[in-house]
């Protein structure tokens, strides 16, 4: 009666969330890796409930069938105890109903669930293949883009280095030009200043000489005017009169 | 058709002739000539006086009064003649009138007038030498208008009809100064 109680206590996904519902009696060992989890994730909820319901019905009616069989074809306990090997031989009263239920379940599942499940799995496989291909393509594209970007980055680095070098060269040229121009202007200013100083020096000397000459002439005139007597004036007039030219010559 | 210059010359000659007729005798002619030259120098040398005598807003009598006060001591005929000149607004003709009067006076006197400037008065010997020298050059008798001016320092300055002989010491000193300055500058 132990197997009967185990059968009655068979789990029917009680207390599990919908996402963890698993059909009893199916381990999924022959399916692709992760197939069961995939079914649980991808099968429609109604379909899963239907499959599980059928399994539950079968499990529920199995003890009844067993009980009925036991009631009609029960073997005396004394016989079992006398021959232990009878425990290894399936009891037709239990075996046949269970086989019938299994066949019925198998037929139902094969008729309704498996085509859908396999179709969805095939579809999912195709989707995964497509995704993998897309991922592969994306990876290839990303690698290509990465290589391209690296190349562009290297080119940009080269260009920036060239630009910096050109800028440095241009700046150096400009600096040299500005320096040369400043030196040239400084030389010109120095020359101009020297010329101005020389001109002012000459002008000052000329002015000084003119002042000296004017002062000398003024002193001479003052001396002549005060020192000459009337007779000397007349003597000078007479001499100038002799030396003076005619009105026509002036 | 007479031009402005011709009219000016004719007007100047008329004024000069009138003034010459006012002079009585050779000495008066020379005296008026000298006073006319002085008046001309005063008017040309003073902007204020020239402006006052030419100011049409002032009555002619007032301008004549100004001239009489400025040229007090001048010949009465010359002052009257100058008053007419001021009244008619022809004071600007004075330089030409002076020149025309000099020609007219020379013609009236039959001689050439030479202005002579010295520091000391000429003696008769110098006057005679001057007259003899320039009578031959100018082709006629020479009359000297003598002036004393200390600014020439010494020597003699002679001028007639715009021509000038400068044999003064001051001019020679100026020439010497110019020569010295040029040589030193060079």
Boltz contact constraints between the chains, C-beta under 6 A:
constraints:
  - contact:
      token1: [A, 206]
      token2: [B, 185]
      max_distance: 6.0
  - contact:
      token1: [A, 209]
      token2: [B, 184]
      max_distance: 6.0
  - contact:
      token1: [A, 210]
      token2: [B, 181]
      max_distance: 6.0
  - contact:
      token1: [A, 213]
      token2: [B, 177]
      max_distance: 6.0
  - contact:
      token1: [A, 213]
      token2: [B, 180]
      max_distance: 6.0
  - contact:
      token1: [A, 213]
      token2: [B, 181]
      max_distance: 6.0
  - contact:
      token1: [A, 214]
      token2: [B, 177]
      max_distance: 6.0
  - contact:
      token1: [A, 217]
      token2: [B, 173]
      max_distance: 6.0
  - contact:
      token1: [A, 217]
      token2: [B, 177]
      max_distance: 6.0
  - contact:
      token1: [A, 221]
      token2: [B, 153]
      max_distance: 6.0
  - contact:
      token1: [A, 221]
      token2: [B, 173]
      max_distance: 6.0
  - contact:
      token1: [A, 224]
      token2: [B, 153]
      max_distance: 6.0
  - contact:
      token1: [A, 224]
      token2: [B, 154]
      max_distance: 6.0
  - contact:
      token1: [A, 224]
      token2: [B, 169]
      max_distance: 6.0
  - contact:
      token1: [A, 225]
      token2: [B, 153]
      max_distance: 6.0
  - contact:
      token1: [A, 228]
      token2: [B, 154]
      max_distance: 6.0
  - contact:
      token1: [A, 230]
      token2: [B, 120]
      max_distance: 6.0
  - contact:
      token1: [A, 233]
      token2: [B, 119]
      max_distance: 6.0
  - contact:
      token1: [A, 233]
      token2: [B, 120]
      max_distance: 6.0
  - contact:
      token1: [A, 233]
      token2: [B, 154]
      max_distance: 6.0
  - contact:
      token1: [A, 236]
      token2: [B, 154]
      max_distance: 6.0
  - contact:
      token1: [A, 236]
      token2: [B, 155]
      max_distance: 6.0
  - contact:
      token1: [A, 237]
      token2: [B, 118]
      max_distance: 6.0
  - contact:
      token1: [A, 237]
      token2: [B, 126]
      max_distance: 6.0
  - contact:
      token1: [A, 237]
      token2: [B, 156]
      max_distance: 6.0
  - contact:
      token1: [A, 240]
      token2: [B, 155]
      max_distance: 6.0
  - contact:
      token1: [A, 240]
      token2: [B, 156]
      max_distance: 6.0
  - contact:
      token1: [A, 240]
      token2: [B, 167]
      max_distance: 6.0
  - contact:
      token1: [A, 241]
      token2: [B, 129]
      max_distance: 6.0
  - contact:
      token1: [A, 244]
      token2: [B, 165]
      max_distance: 6.0
  - contact:
      token1: [A, 244]
      token2: [B, 167]
      max_distance: 6.0
  - contact:
      token1: [A, 246]
      token2: [B, 137]
      max_distance: 6.0
  - contact:
      token1: [A, 247]
      token2: [B, 163]
      max_distance: 6.0
  - contact:
      token1: [A, 250]
      token2: [B, 163]
      max_distance: 6.0
  - contact:
      token1: [A, 250]
      token2: [B, 165]
      max_distance: 6.0
